[in-house]
Amino acid sequence: MTNVKRMSLWGVIICLLLAGGLMAQDLEVIAVHFGNPEYAKVLSQEDYPGFTFYTTDGSSYRYREEQVLVMKNPNYLEGYYGEVPEKMRFSANYTLEKGTPAPYIRGVIYLVGTNGVISSQTSAGQKFNETNFSEVYYEDFEILKKALKNLKKAKVATPLKDKDRVYFKSTPVGEREPYKKSVVDKDGKGLVGWYVPEVTVFDAEGKEHKLDQLTAGKNCMLIFYTMDAVHYVEASRKDGTIMKEWDEVMPVNRAKEMKQATQNPEDPKAMLTSWAKTMGQTASGTYETYAGVLDFAKMLKGYYK
């Protein structure tokens, strides 16, 4: 065998080894809580092995307008506002149609390739309700499963051109978007084809990290979730004047609380404490509702193989 042939053969072998290494790359799972970071503490993180958790600064808010008997279009688009939801495109402008329910209320999941480009994401209307396996839920799951398989095979998304990476929102970050003349994400593209934006997140010790750096060079599942931690703002449907603001009660993992209480039936105080913690939680389970996006992600993660 000539030297040229040997070099060529070794080149093929090296390429195959490199390709195999890319295909064998692990999936990084990053979960980012948005809204008041104190609420992130209620999540039972041990239920999500392999997830790395971060928080944001909690400056986002959720805008809505009062319900009236004679309905009319709102003065401003309803949904999330603030740097994180606006940069990550799950804010008010990313509904499919103006006047429909606020988008991404339960959160969003993105799949990111090793080139830092977002290849797929869940849709604006996704509620992550496993017990109601709706058509939207099913379609999202199948789309993301396919995208995961592509990432496993080192098939990454092609980045959009600079001119095509444009935000729809016309007002400054954090300011409400007037309903009239506003532009929304009619095609439901979200951030597909975008590089992960530079967003500041915080680890458990409070150390700052840049999200685009955390995901760089990795296959990632990136999850934004909230434990109902986003500050609410409600305005008049007559003129858009802010009428009231509030924060919801922290959700409680009722199943966990009751399990802990029943482990020691001789201690009635523990039982009463657990019951007190679960008071005010809705019959459907506030905790389960907001943890749904993480449960969805955990199921999805199993298909990366």
C-alpha distance (Angstrom), angle and dihedral (degrees) to the residues before:
residue distance angle dihedral
M1 . . .
T2 3.81 . .
N3 3.79 122.5 .
V4 3.83 90.1 -112.4
K5 3.81 91.3 54.6
R6 3.80 91.4 47.1
M7 3.80 91.6 51.1
S8 3.79 90.1 47.8
L9 3.82 91.6 50.0
W10 3.79 92.1 48.7
G11 3.81 89.3 49.1
V12 3.81 90.3 55.4
I13 3.81 91.9 47.5
I14 3.82 92.3 49.7
C15 3.80 91.2 48.9
L16 3.80 90.9 50.6
L17 3.80 91.5 49.1
L18 3.79 91.5 49.5
A19 3.79 91.2 48.0
G20 3.80 90.4 48.8
G21 3.80 89.8 51.1
L22 3.79 91.2 53.2
M23 3.78 92.2 48.4
A24 3.79 91.4 49.9
Q25 3.80 94.1 52.2
D26 3.79 115.3 129.8
L27 3.79 123.0 -117.7
E28 3.80 114.5 -111.6
V29 3.82 112.3 -147.0
I30 3.80 115.0 -157.5
A31 3.81 120.0 -177.9
V32 3.81 117.8 -166.9
H33 3.80 121.1 -167.4
F34 3.82 114.6 -149.4
G35 3.79 124.0 -162.0
N36 3.80 126.8 36.6
P37 3.84 104.3 0.0
E38 3.82 90.8 -145.7
Y39 3.81 88.4 70.9
A40 3.80 90.5 59.1
K41 3.81 88.3 71.7
V42 3.81 92.0 70.3
L43 3.81 91.9 67.1
S44 3.80 116.4 101.1
Q45 3.80 95.0 -131.1
E46 3.79 91.6 -177.8
D47 3.82 87.2 72.5
Y48 3.81 88.6 68.5
P49 3.82 109.1 56.5
G50 3.78 114.7 -169.2
F51 3.81 93.8 24.5
T52 3.82 120.4 122.7
F53 3.80 112.3 -149.5
Y54 3.79 130.3 -146.3
T55 3.80 136.6 166.9
T56 3.81 135.8 -147.0
D57 3.81 128.9 -135.0
G58 3.82 92.4 -92.4
S59 3.80 96.1 -122.8
S60 3.82 95.7 129.7
Y61 3.80 122.5 105.5
R62 3.79 136.3 -166.7
Y63 3.80 116.5 -129.8
R64 3.77 125.7 -157.4
E65 3.80 137.7 156.4
E66 3.79 127.9 -126.5
Q67 3.78 120.2 -91.2
V68 3.81 114.1 -113.2
L69 3.82 134.0 -177.6
V70 3.79 94.7 -116.1
M71 3.79 103.2 48.4
K72 3.77 123.0 -148.6
N73 3.76 135.6 164.8
P74 3.81 114.8 -68.2
N75 3.78 120.3 -109.6
Y76 3.80 90.9 -123.4
L77 3.80 135.2 21.7
E78 3.79 110.9 -88.0
G79 3.78 121.6 -129.0
Y80 3.81 141.2 61.5
Y81 3.81 124.3 -15.9
G82 3.79 131.7 -174.2
E83 3.80 139.4 76.0
V84 3.80 98.0 -66.8
P85 3.84 100.4 48.6
E86 3.80 91.9 38.5
K87 3.81 96.0 48.7
M88 3.80 90.9 42.8
R89 3.83 91.2 45.6
F90 3.78 100.3 -124.8
S91 3.79 93.4 112.8
A92 3.79 130.6 108.6
N93 3.83 96.8 -69.6
Y94 3.79 92.4 60.5
T95 3.75 98.6 74.2
L96 3.81 114.9 115.3
E97 3.78 93.9 -126.3
K98 3.78 133.0 17.9
G99 3.78 114.7 -108.1
T100 3.82 94.8 26.8
P101 3.83 123.0 115.4
A102 3.80 116.1 -62.4
P103 3.84 110.9 -83.9
Y104 3.82 129.7 -114.7
I105 3.81 93.9 9.0
R106 3.82 92.6 157.0
G107 3.80 95.4 40.7
V108 3.78 137.4 -99.8
I109 3.81 140.7 -98.3
Y110 3.81 123.9 -143.7
L111 3.80 128.9 -170.6
V112 3.80 114.2 -146.8
G113 3.80 127.9 -167.2
T114 3.80 129.1 -143.9
N115 3.80 89.2 -94.4
G116 3.82 90.1 63.4
V117 3.80 93.5 -111.8
I118 3.81 121.7 132.0
S119 3.79 108.2 -121.9
S120 3.82 101.7 -179.4
Q121 3.78 143.1 -3.6
T122 3.80 142.8 -177.9
S123 3.79 118.6 -90.4
A124 3.80 131.1 -100.3
G125 3.80 94.7 -108.8
Q126 3.79 95.8 49.2
K127 3.82 113.1 130.7
F128 3.84 96.8 174.7
N129 3.78 91.4 -135.0
E130 3.80 106.2 159.4
T131 3.81 93.6 -174.8
N132 3.80 90.7 57.4
F133 3.80 100.2 50.3
S134 3.78 93.7 -168.0
E135 3.78 127.2 -178.5
V136 3.80 91.3 -103.2
Y137 3.80 91.9 51.5
Y138 3.81 91.7 48.4
E139 3.81 94.2 47.7
D140 3.79 92.5 49.2
F141 3.79 91.7 49.5
E142 3.81 93.3 50.3
I143 3.80 93.5 45.9
L144 3.79 92.7 51.0
K145 3.81 92.7 44.5
K146 3.80 89.3 57.0
A147 3.80 91.3 46.5
L148 3.82 90.5 51.2
K149 3.80 91.0 54.0
N150 3.79 89.6 51.7
L151 3.80 91.6 51.6
K152 3.80 89.7 50.0
K153 3.81 87.9 55.1
A154 3.83 90.2 49.9
K155 3.81 91.2 -109.2
V156 3.79 104.7 146.7
A157 3.80 130.2 -173.9
T158 3.78 121.6 -98.9
P159 3.81 110.3 -114.0
L160 3.77 118.1 -118.1
K161 3.77 117.8 -112.8
D162 3.80 115.9 -97.5
K163 3.80 92.0 -108.0
D164 3.80 90.6 56.3
R165 3.80 95.4 51.8
V166 3.79 95.9 85.3
Y167 3.80 129.7 145.4
F168 3.79 116.3 -130.9
K169 3.79 95.8 -147.3
S170 3.81 114.4 101.1
T171 3.82 100.7 -172.9
P172 3.84 124.3 74.9
V173 3.80 119.4 -85.2
G174 3.79 110.9 -71.7
E175 3.80 95.8 15.5
R176 3.80 120.0 114.0
E177 3.79 118.8 -102.1
P178 3.85 114.9 -126.0
Y179 3.80 110.7 -120.0
K180 3.80 92.9 -136.2
K181 3.80 114.2 79.2
S182 3.81 92.1 2.2
V183 3.79 119.6 142.5
V184 3.81 121.0 -135.1
D185 3.80 135.9 -170.7
K186 3.82 97.0 -95.7
D187 3.81 92.8 166.5
G188 3.80 93.2 49.5
K189 3.80 93.2 -129.5
G190 3.78 95.7 141.5
L191 3.81 108.7 172.0
V192 3.81 99.0 -25.6
G193 3.81 108.4 140.3
W194 3.80 93.4 19.3
Y195 3.77 126.5 115.1
V196 3.80 111.9 -116.0
P197 3.83 104.9 -85.3
E198 3.78 121.4 -120.2
V199 3.80 103.0 -98.7
T200 3.80 125.1 162.1
V201 3.80 115.9 -126.1
F202 3.80 132.2 173.4
D203 3.80 130.6 -134.2
A204 3.81 126.0 -141.7
E205 3.83 90.9 -82.1
G206 3.81 92.4 51.5
K207 3.80 94.5 -107.6
E208 3.81 116.0 150.4
H209 3.80 122.2 -118.3
K210 3.79 134.0 177.1
L211 3.78 111.1 -125.5
D212 3.80 94.8 -143.5
Q213 3.81 89.1 55.7
L214 3.81 93.2 47.6
T215 3.80 90.4 55.6
A216 3.82 97.8 39.5
G217 3.80 115.8 126.4
K218 3.81 94.3 0.3
N219 3.77 139.9 101.1
C220 3.77 101.0 -117.3
M221 3.76 141.8 -176.0
L222 3.79 104.4 -153.4
I223 3.81 116.8 -164.4
F224 3.80 128.2 -170.4
Y225 3.78 112.7 -165.9
T226 3.80 139.2 158.4
M227 3.78 131.9 -156.1
D228 3.83 88.5 -141.2
A229 3.80 85.7 -74.8
V230 3.80 100.6 137.7
H231 3.81 117.1 110.1
Y232 3.84 112.1 -112.8
V233 3.80 123.9 -133.6
E234 3.81 120.7 -174.1
A235 3.80 124.1 -169.7
S236 3.78 138.8 -171.6
R237 3.79 114.5 -88.9
K238 3.78 86.5 -146.8
D239 3.79 98.4 64.3
G240 3.82 109.0 -12.1
T241 3.80 94.6 -107.0
I242 3.81 112.2 156.4
M243 3.81 108.0 -108.0
K244 3.80 104.0 175.2
E245 3.78 144.0 -7.2
W246 3.79 130.6 -159.9
D247 3.79 148.0 154.4
E248 3.77 121.8 -124.3
V249 3.80 122.4 -121.8
M250 3.80 113.3 -91.0
P251 3.81 110.7 -96.7
V252 3.79 118.5 -114.8
N253 3.78 127.7 -144.4
R254 3.79 93.9 -128.4
A255 3.79 95.1 -176.6
K256 3.81 91.2 54.5
E257 3.81 93.6 45.2
M258 3.79 93.9 50.4
K259 3.79 92.6 44.7
Q260 3.79 90.2 54.3
A261 3.81 91.4 46.9
T262 3.80 94.6 50.6
Q263 3.79 91.9 50.2
N264 3.78 86.4 76.7
P265 3.83 108.4 32.8
E266 3.80 89.3 168.4
D267 3.81 89.6 69.9
P268 3.84 108.8 72.9
K269 3.80 90.4 176.1
A270 3.80 90.7 64.0
M271 3.80 90.2 50.7
L272 3.81 92.2 50.5
T273 3.79 91.5 47.4
S274 3.80 90.9 53.4
W275 3.79 92.3 48.2
A276 3.81 90.0 50.0
K277 3.80 91.7 52.4
T278 3.81 91.5 53.7
M279 3.80 95.6 48.3
G280 3.78 112.8 116.7
Q281 3.79 94.9 23.9
T282 3.79 113.2 131.6
A283 3.79 121.3 -108.2
S284 3.81 90.0 -111.8
G285 3.81 91.2 53.6
T286 3.81 120.4 -105.6
Y287 3.79 92.0 -149.6
E288 3.81 93.4 52.4
T289 3.79 91.0 46.7
Y290 3.78 94.8 56.0
A291 3.80 95.9 37.7
G292 3.81 88.4 54.9
V293 3.80 94.9 94.9
L294 3.82 89.6 55.8
D295 3.80 91.5 48.9
F296 3.80 88.5 50.4
A297 3.82 89.6 51.1
K298 3.81 92.4 48.3
M299 3.81 91.2 54.1
L300 3.79 90.9 45.3
K301 3.80 92.6 50.0
G302 3.81 88.9 63.1
Y303 3.81 89.9 68.5
Y304 3.79 93.3 62.4
K305 3.78 95.1 96.6
